[in-house]
Amino acid sequence: MRKENRRTKAGHAPAPSALAPQPAVRISLDDRCVLCVGGLTGARNHYRAEIETRDGRFIHHDGGREDNLHRLAPMLAAADIVICASGNISHNAYHLVKSTCKKLGKPCVLVKGTGIASFLDGLGSLAQRHPTATGPSARGERMLRSAR
């Protein structure tokens, strides 16, 4: 049995960074207030834990399912960052989040999924240097909008 040589066509070994998985970058929220709109009710404690482990403050609105929609506007004004599970909220809440964040210049990301992984994708996209970049996430879901 022959050993396989890991050399490229030019005869050089591949760069170590191409072989090793990249470590996850720890996002620090620096005591910023993160409003999560929508998402799964049962996942709310997980959303809170993810925010608090990153030194952020967590507030939540369910997107008009049980929480009064009139409470959403003051919560948007109080938040520093907004993450919205756009597929799990009312149409009125969706438009209120989009228009208020745009008007106030709030960092906001709208994600399709409602699970923890989608939430973390949204949080990670807010930490990127170019927050207007959109594209598929690691799970194939698409970030709808990310604006700062």
C-alpha positions as CSV (number, residue, x, y, z in Angstrom):
1,M,0.0,0.0,0.0
2,R,1.4,3.4,-1.0
3,K,1.3,6.4,1.2
4,E,-0.5,9.4,-0.3
5,N,1.7,12.5,-0.7
6,R,-0.1,15.7,0.3
7,R,1.7,17.9,-2.2
8,T,0.1,20.2,-4.7
9,K,0.9,20.2,-8.5
10,A,3.7,22.7,-7.9
11,G,5.3,20.3,-5.4
12,H,4.5,22.4,-2.3
13,A,2.6,21.3,0.7
14,P,-0.8,23.0,1.2
15,A,-0.9,25.9,3.6
16,P,-1.6,24.8,7.2
17,S,-4.6,27.2,7.3
18,A,-6.2,25.4,4.4
19,L,-6.1,22.1,6.3
20,A,-6.9,23.1,9.9
21,P,-10.4,24.3,10.9
22,Q,-10.6,27.9,11.7
23,P,-11.3,28.7,15.4
24,A,-14.6,30.5,16.2
25,V,-14.2,34.2,16.9
26,R,-15.7,35.1,20.2
27,I,-18.1,38.0,19.8
28,S,-18.2,40.5,22.7
29,L,-21.3,42.6,22.9
30,D,-19.7,45.1,25.4
31,D,-22.8,45.5,27.5
32,R,-25.0,46.4,24.5
33,C,-28.7,45.7,24.7
34,V,-29.8,43.0,22.2
35,L,-33.5,42.8,21.3
36,C,-34.6,39.5,19.9
37,V,-37.9,39.7,18.1
38,G,-39.7,36.4,17.4
39,G,-38.0,33.0,17.5
40,L,-39.2,30.0,19.4
41,T,-40.7,30.6,22.8
42,G,-39.0,27.5,24.1
43,A,-35.6,28.8,22.9
44,R,-35.9,32.1,24.7
45,N,-33.6,31.0,27.6
46,H,-31.0,29.8,25.1
47,Y,-31.1,33.1,23.2
48,R,-30.6,34.9,26.6
49,A,-27.7,32.6,27.6
50,E,-26.0,33.2,24.2
51,I,-26.3,37.0,24.7
52,E,-25.2,37.0,28.3
53,T,-22.2,34.8,27.7
54,R,-21.1,37.5,25.2
55,D,-21.4,40.3,27.8
56,G,-24.7,41.6,26.4
57,R,-28.1,42.5,27.8
58,F,-31.1,40.5,26.5
59,I,-34.6,41.7,25.9
60,H,-37.3,39.8,24.0
61,H,-40.5,40.4,22.1
62,D,-42.4,37.6,20.6
63,G,-43.3,39.6,17.4
64,G,-47.0,40.1,18.2
65,R,-48.1,36.6,19.0
66,E,-48.8,37.2,22.7
67,D,-46.9,40.3,23.5
68,N,-48.7,43.5,22.6
69,L,-47.3,45.0,19.4
70,H,-47.4,48.5,21.0
71,R,-44.6,47.4,23.4
72,L,-42.3,46.7,20.4
73,A,-41.6,50.3,19.4
74,P,-40.2,51.4,22.8
75,M,-38.2,48.2,23.0
76,L,-36.7,48.9,19.5
77,A,-35.7,52.4,20.7
78,A,-34.1,51.0,23.9
79,A,-32.1,48.3,22.0
80,D,-28.6,48.7,20.7
81,I,-28.9,45.7,18.3
82,V,-31.9,43.9,16.9
83,I,-32.1,40.2,15.8
84,C,-35.4,39.3,14.2
85,A,-36.6,35.8,13.3
86,S,-38.7,37.2,10.4
87,G,-40.5,34.0,9.6
88,N,-42.1,33.7,13.1
89,I,-43.6,37.2,13.6
90,S,-46.6,39.1,12.4
91,H,-46.5,41.2,9.2
92,N,-47.0,44.3,11.3
93,A,-44.1,43.5,13.6
94,Y,-41.9,42.7,10.6
95,H,-42.5,46.1,9.0
96,L,-42.2,47.9,12.3
97,V,-38.8,46.3,13.0
98,K,-37.5,47.1,9.5
99,S,-38.8,50.7,9.4
100,T,-37.8,51.6,13.0
101,C,-34.3,50.2,12.7
102,K,-33.8,52.0,9.4
103,K,-35.1,55.3,10.9
104,L,-33.0,55.0,14.1
105,G,-29.9,53.6,12.4
106,K,-30.0,50.5,14.6
107,P,-27.9,47.4,13.6
108,C,-30.5,44.9,12.6
109,V,-30.4,41.4,11.1
110,L,-33.5,39.5,9.9
111,V,-33.0,35.7,9.8
112,K,-35.4,33.1,8.3
113,G,-34.8,30.4,10.9
114,T,-36.0,30.4,14.5
115,G,-33.5,28.0,16.1
116,I,-30.4,28.7,18.0
117,A,-28.1,28.2,15.0
118,S,-30.0,30.8,13.0
119,F,-29.8,33.1,16.0
120,L,-26.0,32.7,16.3
121,D,-25.6,33.3,12.5
122,G,-27.5,36.5,12.9
123,L,-25.4,37.5,15.9
124,G,-22.2,36.6,14.0
125,S,-23.2,38.6,11.0
126,L,-23.6,41.7,13.2
127,A,-20.0,41.3,14.2
128,Q,-18.6,41.2,10.7
129,R,-16.6,44.2,9.4
130,H,-19.0,44.5,6.4
131,P,-22.4,44.1,8.0
132,T,-24.3,44.7,4.8
133,A,-23.0,41.4,3.4
134,T,-25.7,38.8,2.8
135,G,-25.5,35.2,1.7
136,P,-26.2,31.7,2.7
137,S,-25.4,30.6,6.2
138,A,-23.6,27.4,7.1
139,R,-27.0,25.5,7.2
140,G,-28.1,26.9,3.8
141,E,-30.6,29.4,5.2
142,R,-30.4,32.8,3.7
143,M,-29.8,36.0,5.7
144,L,-32.6,38.3,4.5
145,R,-31.0,41.6,5.4
146,S,-28.2,42.8,7.6
147,A,-27.8,46.5,7.9
148,R,-25.9,48.7,10.3
